[in-house]
Amino acid sequence: MVLGHSEMPRWGCNFIYMFHMPLFFILSGYCFKEKYLENVGTFIKHRLKGLYWPFVKLSLLFLILHNIFYRLHIYSSIYGYRGHGIAPLTLHEFKDSFWCIITAMQSNPQLLGGYWFLRELLFSSILSLVLIKILPSIQQNKYCRHASVSWLIVACLIMSALMSKFGLALPV
């Protein structure tokens, strides 16, 4: 993954970007502790405590501080996230952002750009748990589990290549 952020040739970056994040999330979900497989409630509780709650706390903190950051010129109407300037939030925008953070884990504070992965990791780890619970043969047979993960990785690579070729993107 680090190679994709280095000064390597563009073709190398494009190749790595086709699969590096899906692979990271699949492996993260695959590597969770086996004891959590026995109790789904405990697993989800730990994921919410470790991924959802930190995301919500930090997003709400930055939402509350948004207008203060604007007045201190930390946020700017000229320079901003993805080339768009940032303006002070109205009360209506504040309420909308608050509910987006709580219900959909969607937040875009300029200073929290790197926290997008918490939402994705939460959902991918829960998806991994569901897949393992739905397919009990994977849980019982270690070799079958490794083969299934390998096929899932290959499927993600193929899906990523097709989406890239046809210019498709998953909804956010």
ROSE-4610 file (N, C-alpha, C; in Angstrom, 1 decimal, always signed):
// ROSE-4610
residu = [M/M/M/V/V/V/L/L/L/G/G/G/H/H/H/S/S/S/E/E/E/M/M/M/P/P/P/R/R/R/W/W/W/G/G/G/C/C/C/N/N/N/F/F/F/I/I/I/Y/Y/Y/M/M/M/F/F/F/H/H/H/M/M/M/P/P/P/L/L/L/F/F/F/F/F/F/I/I/I/L/L/L/S/S/S/G/G/G/Y/Y/Y/C/C/C/F/F/F/K/K/K/E/E/E/K/K/K/Y/Y/Y/L/L/L/E/E/E/N/N/N/V/V/V/G/G/G/T/T/T/F/F/F/I/I/I/K/K/K/H/H/H/R/R/R/L/L/L/K/K/K/G/G/G/L/L/L/Y/Y/Y/W/W/W/P/P/P/F/F/F/V/V/V/K/K/K/L/L/L/S/S/S/L/L/L/L/L/L/F/F/F/L/L/L/I/I/I/L/L/L/H/H/H/N/N/N/I/I/I/F/F/F/Y/Y/Y/R/R/R/L/L/L/H/H/H/I/I/I/Y/Y/Y/S/S/S/S/S/S/I/I/I/Y/Y/Y/G/G/G/Y/Y/Y/R/R/R/G/G/G/H/H/H/G/G/G/I/I/I/A/A/A/P/P/P/L/L/L/T/T/T/L/L/L/H/H/H/E/E/E/F/F/F/K/K/K/D/D/D/S/S/S/F/F/F/W/W/W/C/C/C/I/I/I/I/I/I/T/T/T/A/A/A/M/M/M/Q/Q/Q/S/S/S/N/N/N/P/P/P/Q/Q/Q/L/L/L/L/L/L/G/G/G/G/G/G/Y/Y/Y/W/W/W/F/F/F/L/L/L/R/R/R/E/E/E/L/L/L/L/L/L/F/F/F/S/S/S/S/S/S/I/I/I/L/L/L/S/S/S/L/L/L/V/V/V/L/L/L/I/I/I/K/K/K/I/I/I/L/L/L/P/P/P/S/S/S/I/I/I/Q/Q/Q/Q/Q/Q/N/N/N/K/K/K/Y/Y/Y/C/C/C/R/R/R/H/H/H/A/A/A/S/S/S/V/V/V/S/S/S/W/W/W/L/L/L/I/I/I/V/V/V/A/A/A/C/C/C/L/L/L/I/I/I/M/M/M/S/S/S/A/A/A/L/L/L/M/M/M/S/S/S/K/K/K/F/F/F/G/G/G/L/L/L/A/A/A/L/L/L/P/P/P/V/V/V]
num = [1/1/1/2/2/2/3/3/3/4/4/4/5/5/5/6/6/6/7/7/7/8/8/8/9/9/9/10/10/10/11/11/11/12/12/12/13/13/13/14/14/14/15/15/15/16/16/16/17/17/17/18/18/18/19/19/19/20/20/20/21/21/21/22/22/22/23/23/23/24/24/24/25/25/25/26/26/26/27/27/27/28/28/28/29/29/29/30/30/30/31/31/31/32/32/32/33/33/33/34/34/34/35/35/35/36/36/36/37/37/37/38/38/38/39/39/39/40/40/40/41/41/41/42/42/42/43/43/43/44/44/44/45/45/45/46/46/46/47/47/47/48/48/48/49/49/49/50/50/50/51/51/51/52/52/52/53/53/53/54/54/54/55/55/55/56/56/56/57/57/57/58/58/58/59/59/59/60/60/60/61/61/61/62/62/62/63/63/63/64/64/64/65/65/65/66/66/66/67/67/67/68/68/68/69/69/69/70/70/70/71/71/71/72/72/72/73/73/73/74/74/74/75/75/75/76/76/76/77/77/77/78/78/78/79/79/79/80/80/80/81/81/81/82/82/82/83/83/83/84/84/84/85/85/85/86/86/86/87/87/87/88/88/88/89/89/89/90/90/90/91/91/91/92/92/92/93/93/93/94/94/94/95/95/95/96/96/96/97/97/97/98/98/98/99/99/99/100/100/100/101/101/101/102/102/102/103/103/103/104/104/104/105/105/105/106/106/106/107/107/107/108/108/108/109/109/109/110/110/110/111/111/111/112/112/112/113/113/113/114/114/114/115/115/115/116/116/116/117/117/117/118/118/118/119/119/119/120/120/120/121/121/121/122/122/122/123/123/123/124/124/124/125/125/125/126/126/126/127/127/127/128/128/128/129/129/129/130/130/130/131/131/131/132/132/132/133/133/133/134/134/134/135/135/135/136/136/136/137/137/137/138/138/138/139/139/139/140/140/140/141/141/141/142/142/142/143/143/143/144/144/144/145/145/145/146/146/146/147/147/147/148/148/148/149/149/149/150/150/150/151/151/151/152/152/152/153/153/153/154/154/154/155/155/155/156/156/156/157/157/157/158/158/158/159/159/159/160/160/160/161/161/161/162/162/162/163/163/163/164/164/164/165/165/165/166/166/166/167/167/167/168/168/168/169/169/169/170/170/170/171/171/171/172/172/172]
x = [+0.8/+0.0/+0.9/+2.0/+2.8/+3.4/+3.6/+4.2/+3.2/+1.9/+1.0/+1.1/+1.7/+1.8/+3.2/+4.0/+5.4/+5.5/+6.7/+6.9/+7.2/+6.3/+6.5/+5.8/+6.1/+5.5/+3.9/+3.3/+1.8/+1.1/+1.7/+1.1/+1.1/+2.2/+2.3/+1.3/+1.1/+0.1/-1.3/-1.6/-2.9/-3.2/-2.1/-2.3/-2.5/-1.8/-1.9/-3.3/-3.7/-4.9/-6.2/-6.0/-7.1/-7.5/-6.6/-7.0/-6.5/-5.6/-5.0/-6.0/-6.9/-7.9/-8.9/-9.5/-10.3/-9.6/-8.4/-7.6/-7.3/-7.0/-6.7/-8.0/-9.1/-10.3/-10.7/-10.6/-10.9/-10.0/-8.7/-7.8/-8.0/-8.4/-8.7/-9.9/-10.9/-12.1/-11.8/-10.9/-10.5/-9.7/-8.9/-8.0/-8.6/-9.9/-10.4/-10.3/-10.4/-10.2/-11.3/-10.9/-11.9/-12.9/-12.5/-13.5/-14.7/-14.6/-15.7/-16.7/-16.3/-17.2/-18.3/-18.0/-18.9/-20.1/-19.8/-20.8/-20.9/-21.9/-22.0/-22.2/-23.0/-23.2/-21.9/-21.0/-19.8/-18.9/-18.9/-18.1/-18.6/-19.9/-20.5/-20.3/-20.4/-20.2/-18.7/-17.8/-16.4/-16.1/-16.8/-16.6/-17.2/-18.4/-19.0/-18.1/-17.6/-16.8/-15.5/-14.9/-13.6/-13.6/-14.7/-14.7/-15.8/-17.0/-18.1/-18.0/-17.8/-17.7/-16.6/-15.4/-14.3/-14.6/-15.2/-15.5/-16.5/-17.6/-18.6/-18.1/-17.3/-16.8/-15.9/-15.0/-14.1/-14.9/-15.8/-16.6/-17.4/-18.1/-18.9/-18.1/-16.9/-16.0/-15.6/-15.2/-14.8/-16.1/-17.2/-18.4/-18.7/-18.6/-18.8/-17.8/-16.6/-15.5/-15.4/-16.2/-16.2/-16.1/-17.1/-17.2/-16.1/-15.6/-14.5/-13.2/-13.0/-11.9/-11.9/-13.2/-13.3/-12.9/-13.3/-13.0/-11.5/-10.9/-9.4/-8.6/-9.3/-8.6/-7.9/-8.3/-7.8/-8.6/-9.9/-10.6/-10.7/-10.8/-10.8/-11.8/-12.4/-13.3/-12.6/-11.3/-10.5/-9.9/-9.2/-8.6/-9.4/-9.5/-10.3/-10.2/-11.1/-11.1/-11.4/-10.6/-10.8/-11.0/-10.3/-10.3/-11.5/-12.4/-13.6/-13.3/-13.6/-13.5/-14.5/-14.3/-15.2/-15.8/-17.1/-17.8/-18.3/-18.7/-19.3/-20.6/-20.9/-22.1/-23.3/-24.4/-25.7/-26.2/-27.2/-27.8/-28.4/-29.1/-29.6/-28.5/-27.4/-26.3/-25.7/-25.6/-25.1/-26.0/-27.3/-28.2/-28.1/-28.1/-27.9/-26.6/-25.5/-24.3/-24.3/-24.9/-25.0/-25.7/-26.8/-27.6/-26.9/-26.1/-25.3/-24.2/-23.6/-22.6/-23.1/-24.2/-24.8/-25.4/-26.1/-26.9/-26.1/-25.3/-24.6/-23.1/-22.6/-21.1/-20.5/-21.2/-20.7/-20.4/-19.1/-18.6/-17.5/-17.4/-16.3/-15.6/-15.3/-14.4/-13.1/-12.6/-11.3/-10.2/-10.2/-9.1/-9.3/-10.4/-10.6/-10.6/-9.9/-10.0/-9.6/-8.6/-8.1/-9.0/-10.1/-10.9/-12.0/-12.1/-13.1/-13.0/-11.8/-11.7/-12.3/-12.6/-13.3/-14.7/-15.4/-16.8/-16.6/-15.7/-15.5/-15.0/-14.1/-13.6/-14.7/-15.6/-16.7/-17.6/-18.0/-19.0/-18.3/-17.1/-16.4/-16.2/-15.9/-15.7/-17.0/-18.1/-19.4/-19.8/-19.5/-19.8/-19.0/-17.7/-16.9/-17.5/-18.0/-18.6/-19.9/-20.7/-21.9/-21.6/-20.6/-20.2/-19.7/-19.0/-18.5/-19.7/-20.6/-21.8/-22.7/-22.9/-23.7/-23.1/-21.9/-21.2/-20.5/-21.2/-20.6/-19.4/-19.4/-18.3/-17.0/-17.1/-15.9/-15.3/-16.2/-15.8/-15.2/-15.6/-15.2/-13.9/-13.7/-12.6/-11.6/-10.4/-9.4/-9.0/-8.8/-8.4/-9.5/-10.7/-11.8/-11.9/-11.6/-11.7/-10.6/-9.4/-8.3/-8.6/-9.2/-9.6/-10.7/-11.6/-12.7/-12.2/-11.3/-10.7/-10.0/-9.2/-8.5/-9.4/-10.5/-11.5/-12.1/-12.4/-13.0/-12.0/-10.7/-9.7/-9.7/-9.7/-9.7/-11.0/-12.1/-13.4/-13.3/-12.7/-12.5/-11.6/-10.5/-9.6/-10.4/-11.1/-11.8/-12.9/-13.6/-14.7/-14.0/-12.9/-12.2/-11.7/-11.2/-10.7/-11.9/-13.0/-14.1/-14.7/-14.8/-15.3/-14.4/-13.1/-12.1/-12.3/-12.4/-12.5/-13.7/-14.8/-16.1/-16.4/-15.5/-15.7/-16.8/-17.0/-18.1/-17.5/-18.4/-18.0/-19.1/-18.7/-19.7/-20.3/-21.6/-22.2/-21.6/-21.5/-20.9/-22.0]
y = [-1.2/+0.0/+1.3/+1.2/+2.4/+2.7/+1.7/+2.0/+2.9/+2.8/+3.6/+5.1/+5.4/+6.8/+7.3/+6.5/+6.9/+7.4/+7.8/+8.3/+7.2/+6.2/+5.1/+5.5/+4.8/+5.1/+5.0/+5.8/+5.9/+4.5/+3.7/+2.4/+1.5/+1.7/+0.9/+1.4/+2.7/+3.3/+2.8/+2.9/+2.4/+1.0/+0.2/-1.3/-1.5/-0.8/-1.0/-0.4/+0.7/+1.3/+0.5/-0.5/-1.3/-2.2/-2.6/-3.6/-3.3/-2.3/-2.3/-2.0/-1.1/-0.9/-2.0/-2.6/-3.7/-4.9/-5.1/-6.2/-5.9/-4.7/-4.3/-4.6/-4.2/-4.4/-5.8/-6.6/-8.0/-8.7/-8.4/-9.0/-8.5/-7.3/-6.8/-7.6/-7.8/-8.5/-10.0/-10.5/-11.9/-12.2/-11.2/-11.4/-11.0/-10.8/-10.5/-11.8/-11.6/-12.7/-13.7/-15.0/-16.1/-16.1/-15.7/-15.7/-14.8/-13.8/-13.0/-13.7/-14.7/-15.4/-16.2/-16.5/-17.3/-16.4/-15.1/-14.2/-13.0/-13.0/-11.9/-10.5/-10.5/-9.3/-8.7/-9.5/-9.0/-8.5/-9.1/-8.7/-7.3/-7.2/-5.9/-4.8/-5.1/-4.2/-3.7/-4.6/-4.1/-3.3/-3.6/-2.8/-1.4/-1.4/-0.1/+0.8/+0.1/+0.8/+1.3/+0.5/+0.8/+1.6/+1.5/+2.2/+3.3/+3.0/+3.9/+5.1/+4.7/+5.8/+6.8/+6.3/+7.3/+8.2/+7.6/+8.4/+9.5/+9.1/+10.0/+11.1/+10.7/+11.7/+12.8/+12.3/+13.3/+14.1/+13.5/+14.2/+15.3/+14.9/+15.9/+17.0/+16.7/+17.7/+18.7/+18.2/+19.1/+19.8/+19.2/+19.9/+21.1/+20.9/+21.9/+23.1/+22.7/+23.7/+24.3/+23.9/+24.3/+25.8/+26.5/+27.9/+28.6/+28.1/+28.6/+28.5/+27.4/+27.2/+28.2/+28.4/+29.4/+30.8/+31.2/+32.5/+32.7/+31.6/+31.6/+31.4/+31.3/+31.1/+29.8/+28.8/+27.4/+26.9/+27.1/+26.9/+28.2/+28.0/+29.2/+29.1/+30.2/+30.2/+30.2/+30.4/+30.3/+28.9/+28.4/+27.1/+26.2/+24.9/+24.0/+22.6/+21.8/+20.4/+20.1/+19.4/+19.0/+20.3/+21.3/+22.5/+23.4/+23.1/+23.9/+24.6/+25.9/+26.7/+26.2/+26.6/+26.2/+27.4/+27.4/+28.5/+28.2/+29.2/+28.9/+28.1/+27.3/+26.5/+27.3/+27.2/+27.7/+26.7/+27.1/+26.2/+24.9/+25.2/+24.1/+23.1/+23.7/+22.8/+22.0/+22.7/+22.0/+20.8/+21.0/+19.9/+18.8/+19.1/+18.1/+17.3/+18.0/+17.4/+16.5/+17.0/+16.2/+14.9/+14.9/+13.7/+12.7/+13.3/+12.5/+11.8/+12.4/+11.8/+10.7/+10.9/+9.9/+8.7/+9.0/+7.9/+7.2/+7.9/+7.3/+7.3/+7.8/+8.0/+8.7/+9.7/+10.6/+11.9/+12.3/+13.5/+14.0/+15.3/+15.7/+16.9/+16.9/+18.0/+18.0/+19.1/+19.2/+18.5/+18.6/+18.1/+16.6/+16.0/+14.6/+13.8/+14.2/+13.5/+12.0/+11.7/+10.4/+9.4/+9.9/+9.0/+8.3/+8.5/+7.8/+6.3/+5.8/+4.3/+3.7/+4.5/+3.9/+3.3/+4.1/+3.6/+2.4/+2.4/+1.3/+0.1/+0.2/-0.9/-1.5/-0.7/-1.2/-2.0/-1.5/-2.3/-3.5/-3.4/-4.6/-5.7/-5.3/-6.3/-7.0/-6.2/-6.8/-7.7/-7.3/-8.1/-9.4/-9.4/-10.6/-11.5/-11.0/-11.8/-12.5/-11.7/-12.3/-13.4/-13.2/-14.2/-15.5/-15.3/-16.5/-17.2/-16.4/-17.0/-17.7/-17.1/-17.7/-18.9/-19.0/-20.1/-20.9/-21.8/-22.5/-23.4/-23.9/-24.8/-24.0/-22.7/-21.9/-21.9/-21.8/-21.6/-23.0/-24.1/-25.4/-25.9/-25.6/-26.1/-25.0/-25.0/-24.0/-23.8/-24.9/-24.8/-24.2/-24.6/-24.0/-22.5/-22.1/-20.6/-19.9/-20.4/-19.8/-19.7/-20.8/-20.8/-19.7/-19.6/-18.7/-17.3/-17.0/-15.6/-15.3/-16.3/-16.1/-15.8/-16.5/-16.3/-14.9/-14.5/-13.2/-12.1/-12.3/-11.3/-11.2/-12.4/-12.4/-11.7/-12.0/-11.3/-9.8/-9.4/-7.9/-7.3/-8.0/-7.5/-7.4/-8.4/-8.4/-7.3/-7.2/-6.1/-4.8/-4.6/-3.3/-3.0/-3.9/-3.7/-3.4/-4.1/-3.8/-2.4/-2.1/-0.7/+0.4/+0.1/+1.1/+1.3/+0.1/+0.2/+0.9/+0.7/+1.3/+2.6/+3.1/+4.3/+4.3/+3.2/+3.1/+3.3/+3.8/+4.0/+3.5/+3.1/+2.7/+3.9/+3.9/+5.1/+5.3/+6.6/+6.9/+7.2]
z = [+0.0/+0.0/+0.0/+0.7/+0.8/-0.6/-1.5/-2.8/-3.6/-3.4/-4.2/-3.8/-2.7/-2.2/-2.5/-3.1/-3.4/-4.8/-5.2/-6.6/-7.5/-7.6/-8.6/-9.9/-11.0/-12.2/-12.1/-13.0/-12.9/-13.1/-14.0/-14.2/-13.0/-12.2/-10.9/-9.9/-9.8/-8.9/-9.3/-10.6/-11.1/-10.7/-10.9/-10.6/-9.1/-8.3/-6.8/-6.3/-6.9/-6.5/-6.9/-7.8/-8.2/-7.1/-6.2/-5.2/-3.8/-3.5/-2.2/-1.1/-1.2/-0.1/+0.1/-1.0/-0.8/-0.1/-0.5/+0.1/+1.5/+1.9/+3.3/+4.1/+3.6/+4.4/+4.5/+3.5/+3.5/+4.5/+4.5/+5.4/+6.8/+7.0/+8.4/+8.9/+8.1/+8.6/+8.8/+8.0/+8.1/+9.3/+9.8/+10.9/+12.3/+12.4/+13.7/+14.6/+15.9/+16.8/+16.7/+16.7/+16.6/+17.7/+18.9/+20.0/+19.7/+18.9/+18.6/+17.6/+17.0/+16.1/+16.8/+18.1/+18.9/+19.3/+19.6/+20.1/+19.2/+18.4/+17.4/+18.1/+19.2/+19.9/+20.5/+21.0/+21.5/+20.4/+19.2/+18.1/+17.6/+17.5/+17.0/+18.0/+19.3/+20.4/+20.3/+20.1/+20.1/+18.8/+17.7/+16.5/+16.7/+17.3/+17.5/+18.4/+19.5/+20.5/+19.9/+19.0/+18.5/+17.2/+16.4/+15.1/+15.0/+15.4/+15.3/+16.2/+17.5/+18.5/+18.3/+18.1/+17.8/+16.6/+15.6/+14.4/+14.7/+15.5/+15.8/+16.8/+17.8/+18.7/+18.0/+17.1/+16.4/+15.4/+14.7/+13.7/+14.4/+15.5/+16.2/+16.8/+17.3/+17.8/+16.7/+15.6/+14.5/+13.9/+14.0/+13.5/+14.5/+15.8/+16.7/+16.6/+16.2/+16.1/+14.7/+13.8/+12.4/+12.2/+12.8/+12.6/+13.4/+14.5/+15.2/+14.3/+13.7/+12.8/+11.7/+11.2/+10.1/+10.5/+11.7/+12.2/+12.6/+12.9/+13.2/+11.9/+10.8/+9.5/+9.3/+10.1/+9.9/+8.7/+8.6/+7.4/+6.6/+5.3/+4.5/+3.4/+3.0/+1.9/+0.6/+0.6/-0.7/-0.9/+0.2/+0.1/+0.9/+0.4/+1.2/+0.7/+1.1/+0.8/-0.6/-1.3/-2.7/-3.6/-3.3/-4.1/-3.9/-2.9/-2.7/-1.4/-1.4/-0.2/+0.9/+2.1/+3.2/+3.8/+3.9/+4.5/+5.9/+6.7/+8.0/+7.8/+8.8/+8.7/+9.2/+8.6/+9.1/+10.1/+10.9/+11.8/+11.1/+9.9/+9.2/+8.7/+8.2/+7.7/+8.9/+10.0/+11.2/+11.6/+11.6/+11.9/+10.9/+9.7/+8.6/+8.8/+9.0/+9.2/+10.5/+11.5/+12.8/+12.5/+11.8/+11.6/+10.6/+9.7/+8.7/+9.5/+10.5/+11.2/+12.1/+12.8/+13.7/+12.9/+11.9/+11.2/+10.1/+9.4/+8.2/+8.3/+9.4/+9.5/+8.3/+7.9/+6.8/+7.3/+7.2/+7.6/+6.7/+6.5/+5.6/+6.2/+7.5/+8.0/+7.3/+7.0/+6.3/+7.1/+8.4/+9.2/+9.5/+9.1/+9.4/+8.1/+7.1/+5.8/+5.9/+6.8/+6.8/+7.6/+8.2/+9.0/+8.2/+6.9/+6.1/+6.2/+6.5/+6.6/+7.8/+8.8/+10.0/+9.6/+8.8/+8.4/+7.5/+6.6/+5.7/+6.4/+7.3/+8.1/+9.0/+9.6/+10.4/+9.5/+8.4/+7.5/+6.9/+6.5/+5.9/+7.0/+8.2/+9.2/+9.6/+9.6/+9.9/+8.7/+7.5/+6.3/+6.4/+6.8/+7.0/+8.0/+9.1/+10.1/+9.6/+8.8/+8.2/+7.3/+6.4/+5.5/+6.2/+7.3/+8.0/+8.7/+9.2/+9.8/+8.8/+7.6/+6.6/+6.0/+5.9/+5.3/+6.3/+7.1/+8.2/+7.8/+6.5/+6.1/+6.1/+5.9/+5.9/+7.3/+8.3/+9.7/+10.2/+9.7/+10.2/+9.5/+8.2/+7.5/+7.2/+7.8/+7.7/+6.2/+5.5/+4.1/+3.2/+3.5/+2.7/+3.0/+4.2/+4.6/+3.8/+3.7/+3.0/+1.5/+0.9/-0.5/-0.7/+0.2/+0.0/+0.1/+1.0/+1.1/-0.2/-0.7/-2.0/-3.1/-3.2/-4.3/-4.1/-2.9/-2.6/-3.0/-2.8/-3.2/-4.7/-5.4/-6.9/-7.4/-6.8/-7.2/-7.0/-5.9/-5.7/-6.8/-7.1/-8.2/-9.5/-9.9/-11.1/-11.1/-10.0/-9.9/-10.0/-9.3/-9.4/-10.8/-11.5/-12.9/-13.8/-13.7/-14.5/-14.2/-12.9/-12.5/-13.1/-13.0/-13.5/-15.0/-15.7/-17.1/-17.6/-16.9/-17.4/-16.6/-15.8/-15.1/-14.1/-13.4/-12.4/-11.0/-10.1/-8.7/-7.8/-6.6/-5.6/-5.0/-4.7/-4.1/-2.7/-2.3/-1.0/+0.0]
